[in-house]
């Protein structure tokens, strides 16, 4: 059974940085498509980064240049480095992994950007 556990969220001031982690168990993340999404109160979940099985990455314009997705296969962990954070980045952040056309989600970690 695939399980994903996010960590690293918290309160940060505008302009600050955070690194989120997504530790996987029950599968090997190497060669899998994985991603990060977020959901703010009252809004739909939106994706903010994904990395394909081949290592290609993609980001929406809202975070491009500020967010970087990566993974360490030796630790079976994916990361989201976030810099220049803005109040509108406040949301619960979820990681995901797709295997055999099935997507598994983590429980989420709260990121709050506020002064």
C-alpha positions, 0 to 999 in steps of 0.5 A: 500500500502506497503512503505519502507523508508531507512535512515542512509546512509552517508559518513564514513571512512574505518573501521567505522560504520553505522546503516541503518534503514528501516521504513515500512508503510502499513503493519506490518513487524512482520512475514515477510521476509525482506532483504537488498541489495546493488548496486554499480555503474556499478554492479548488485544489490546483497543481503547483509542480510535477515531475515526470517519470523521466525527470521533466518538471513543469509549473504553472505561471503563478509559481514558476521561478519561485518553486522547484520540485525535486526528488531524492531516490536514495531517500524515497522522498520528493521535495518542493523548495519554495522561495519568495513566498507570497500571502496568496501561496497560503494553502494546504499543500499535498503531494501525489504519486501516480502508479498504474493509473492510480494516484495516491495523495498525502494528508497535506501540510499547511503553509501560511504566509503572513506578516 
